[in-house]
């Protein structure tokens, strides 16, 4: 039986390095969890939340799934949001898509992919909703990049429309929802011009974010 000893060795080296740089780090970490951020990202192994923004364990609460979807019937995702908002009292929720997302690409293909097609149907619906805007981007890669961006924005809107976030805002809780996208080719995160901190601003922020994408090509 292979026990993946090299991973245990790497773990030991990592833990020793953290403890060397910050003695008592893990002892303190074990006693509390007080992150200010919830990261909702893709399951893609190339998109590690903490490392991307240079933060340590304990700094970001994380939920990941294929293509960073926020679906109102997904109890897993909603439970994470509920805990982050009502218990941890995070101040920021970032929905982070990424360029080169395999799920987004698969959602645009005509061939079947099995069970995951049921999950990707949500992206296909977004693709159909914005078909006019997306058709203006005739280069295939650019088309997919814009869909990755729009998907992140749409999922951020879903976060804002969730009963959890709506209730937090109604109580005056300090909470902002952001849409970002990450570049695999350069390691940089890009703000998608969507940042909302109250229910009243949700629709206008959504319209501004989509308009920012349309302005790339002069689409009206």
C-alpha positions as CSV (number, residue, x, y, z in Angstrom):
1,X,0.0,0.0,0.0
2,X,1.4,3.4,-1.0
3,X,1.0,5.9,1.9
4,X,2.1,9.0,0.0
5,X,5.0,9.5,2.3
6,X,6.4,12.4,0.3
7,X,3.2,14.4,1.1
8,X,3.7,13.8,4.8
9,X,7.3,14.9,4.5
10,X,6.3,18.0,2.7
11,X,3.7,18.7,5.3
12,X,6.3,18.4,8.1
13,X,8.6,20.8,6.3
14,X,5.7,23.3,5.8
15,X,4.6,23.2,9.4
16,X,8.2,23.5,10.7
17,X,8.7,26.6,8.4
18,X,5.5,28.2,9.7
19,X,6.4,27.6,13.3
20,X,10.0,28.8,12.7
21,X,8.7,32.1,11.2
22,X,5.9,32.5,13.8
23,X,6.5,30.5,17.0
24,X,3.1,29.4,18.5
25,X,1.2,30.0,15.3
26,X,-0.6,26.7,15.3
27,X,-1.3,26.8,19.0
28,X,-3.0,30.1,18.6
29,X,-4.7,29.1,15.4
30,X,-6.2,26.0,17.0
31,X,-8.0,28.1,19.6
32,X,-9.9,30.4,17.3
33,X,-11.2,31.0,13.8
34,X,-11.9,34.6,12.9
35,X,-11.4,35.2,9.2
36,X,-12.8,38.4,7.6
37,X,-13.2,36.8,4.2
38,X,-15.2,34.0,2.6
39,X,-13.7,32.8,-0.8
40,X,-16.1,31.0,-3.1
41,X,-13.9,29.6,-5.9
42,X,-13.4,26.8,-8.4
43,X,-12.2,23.3,-7.4
44,X,-9.4,23.7,-10.0
45,X,-6.1,22.6,-8.3
46,X,-4.4,25.6,-9.9
47,X,-6.4,28.1,-7.9
48,X,-5.4,27.9,-4.2
49,X,-7.3,30.7,-2.3
50,X,-4.8,31.5,0.5
51,X,-1.7,31.4,-1.6
52,X,-3.1,33.7,-4.3
53,X,-3.7,36.6,-2.0
54,X,-0.7,35.8,0.3
55,X,-2.6,34.8,3.4
56,X,-2.0,32.2,6.0
57,X,-4.3,29.4,7.3
58,X,-7.1,30.9,9.3
59,X,-7.3,34.1,7.3
60,X,-9.8,32.9,4.7
61,X,-12.9,30.7,5.0
62,X,-13.1,28.8,1.7
63,X,-15.8,27.0,-0.3
64,X,-14.9,25.5,-3.7
65,X,-16.9,23.7,-6.4
66,X,-16.7,23.1,-10.1
67,X,-16.8,26.6,-11.8
68,X,-17.5,28.5,-8.5
69,X,-21.3,28.2,-8.7
70,X,-23.7,29.6,-6.1
71,X,-27.0,27.8,-6.6
72,X,-30.0,28.5,-4.3
73,X,-30.7,24.8,-3.8
74,X,-27.1,23.8,-3.0
75,X,-27.2,23.2,0.7
76,X,-23.5,22.7,0.9
77,X,-22.7,26.1,-0.4
78,X,-25.5,27.8,1.4
79,X,-24.4,26.2,4.7
80,X,-20.9,27.6,4.2
81,X,-22.3,31.0,3.5
82,X,-24.6,30.8,6.5
83,X,-21.8,29.8,8.9
84,X,-19.4,32.4,7.5
85,X,-22.0,35.3,7.7
86,X,-23.9,34.5,10.9
87,X,-21.2,32.8,13.0
88,X,-17.8,34.0,11.8
89,X,-19.2,37.4,10.8
90,X,-17.0,37.7,7.7
91,X,-17.0,41.2,6.2
92,X,-16.3,40.2,2.6
93,X,-17.5,37.4,0.3
94,X,-15.4,37.0,-2.9
95,X,-16.7,34.9,-5.7
96,X,-13.6,34.1,-7.7
97,X,-13.7,32.7,-11.2
98,X,-10.6,32.0,-13.3
99,X,-9.6,32.1,-16.9
100,X,-9.2,28.7,-18.5
101,X,-11.9,27.2,-16.4
102,X,-12.6,23.7,-17.7
103,X,-16.2,23.7,-16.4
104,X,-17.0,27.0,-18.3
105,X,-15.4,25.6,-21.5
106,X,-17.3,22.3,-21.1
107,X,-20.6,24.2,-20.7
108,X,-20.2,25.7,-24.1
109,X,-19.5,22.4,-25.9
110,X,-22.2,20.4,-27.7
111,X,-20.9,17.0,-26.6
112,X,-22.1,15.4,-23.4
113,X,-19.9,15.0,-20.3
114,X,-22.0,12.8,-18.2
115,X,-23.4,13.6,-14.7
116,X,-21.6,17.0,-14.6
117,X,-23.8,18.3,-17.4
118,X,-26.6,18.8,-14.8
119,X,-24.3,21.1,-12.8
120,X,-23.0,22.9,-15.9
121,X,-26.6,23.6,-17.0
122,X,-26.4,26.7,-14.8
123,X,-23.5,28.0,-16.9
124,X,-25.3,27.2,-20.1
125,X,-28.2,29.2,-18.9
126,X,-25.9,32.2,-18.3
127,X,-24.3,31.7,-21.7
128,X,-27.8,31.8,-23.2
129,X,-28.8,34.8,-21.2
130,X,-25.9,36.8,-22.4
131,X,-25.7,35.4,-25.9
132,X,-25.9,38.8,-27.6
133,X,-23.0,40.3,-25.6
134,X,-20.9,37.1,-25.9
135,X,-21.4,36.8,-29.6
136,X,-19.6,40.1,-30.1
137,X,-16.4,38.4,-28.9
138,X,-15.7,36.2,-32.0
139,X,-12.3,35.0,-30.9
140,X,-13.0,31.6,-29.1
141,X,-10.6,32.2,-26.2
142,X,-11.8,35.8,-25.6
143,X,-15.4,34.5,-25.7
144,X,-14.6,32.0,-23.0
145,X,-12.7,34.6,-20.9
146,X,-15.7,36.9,-21.0
147,X,-18.0,34.0,-20.0
148,X,-15.7,33.2,-17.0
149,X,-16.1,36.8,-16.0
150,X,-19.8,37.0,-16.4
151,X,-20.2,33.7,-14.6
152,X,-18.4,35.1,-11.6
153,X,-20.6,38.2,-11.6
154,X,-23.8,36.1,-11.9
155,X,-22.7,33.9,-9.0
156,X,-21.9,37.0,-6.9
157,X,-25.4,38.3,-7.6
158,X,-26.7,34.9,-6.4
159,X,-24.8,35.4,-3.1
160,X,-26.3,38.8,-2.7
161,X,-29.8,37.5,-3.4
162,X,-29.5,34.6,-0.9
163,X,-31.7,34.9,2.1
164,X,-28.6,34.7,4.3
165,X,-27.0,37.8,2.9
166,X,-30.3,39.7,2.5
167,X,-31.0,39.1,6.2
168,X,-27.6,40.2,7.2
169,X,-28.0,43.4,5.3
170,X,-31.4,44.0,6.7
171,X,-29.9,43.9,10.2
172,X,-27.2,46.4,9.2
173,X,-24.4,43.9,9.3
174,X,-21.1,45.0,7.6
175,X,-20.8,42.7,4.6
176,X,-19.7,43.2,1.0
177,X,-19.9,40.8,-1.9
178,X,-17.3,40.9,-4.7
179,X,-16.8,39.3,-8.1
180,X,-13.2,38.6,-9.1
181,X,-11.4,36.6,-11.7
182,X,-8.0,35.0,-11.5
183,X,-5.4,34.6,-14.3
184,X,-3.7,31.2,-14.5
185,X,-1.2,32.7,-16.9
186,X,0.0,35.5,-14.6
187,X,-1.2,34.7,-11.1
188,X,-3.1,38.0,-10.8
189,X,-6.6,38.6,-9.5
190,X,-8.8,41.1,-11.3
191,X,-11.7,43.0,-9.9
192,X,-14.8,42.7,-12.1
193,X,-16.3,46.0,-11.0
194,X,-18.9,44.3,-8.8
195,X,-18.8,45.2,-5.1
196,X,-22.1,45.5,-3.2
197,X,-22.7,46.2,0.4
198,X,-26.5,46.5,0.6
199,X,-29.6,45.1,-1.1
200,X,-30.5,48.4,-2.8
201,X,-27.2,48.5,-4.7
202,X,-27.3,45.0,-6.0
203,X,-29.0,45.6,-9.3
204,X,-27.1,48.7,-10.3
205,X,-23.8,47.1,-9.4
206,X,-24.7,44.1,-11.6
207,X,-25.6,46.3,-14.5
208,X,-22.3,48.3,-14.1
209,X,-20.3,45.1,-14.0
210,X,-21.9,43.7,-17.2
211,X,-21.6,47.1,-18.9
212,X,-17.8,47.1,-18.1
213,X,-17.5,43.9,-20.1
214,X,-19.6,45.2,-22.9
215,X,-17.4,48.4,-23.1
216,X,-14.4,46.2,-24.0
217,X,-15.8,45.9,-27.5
218,X,-18.3,48.7,-27.7
219,X,-21.3,46.5,-27.4
220,X,-24.6,48.2,-26.8
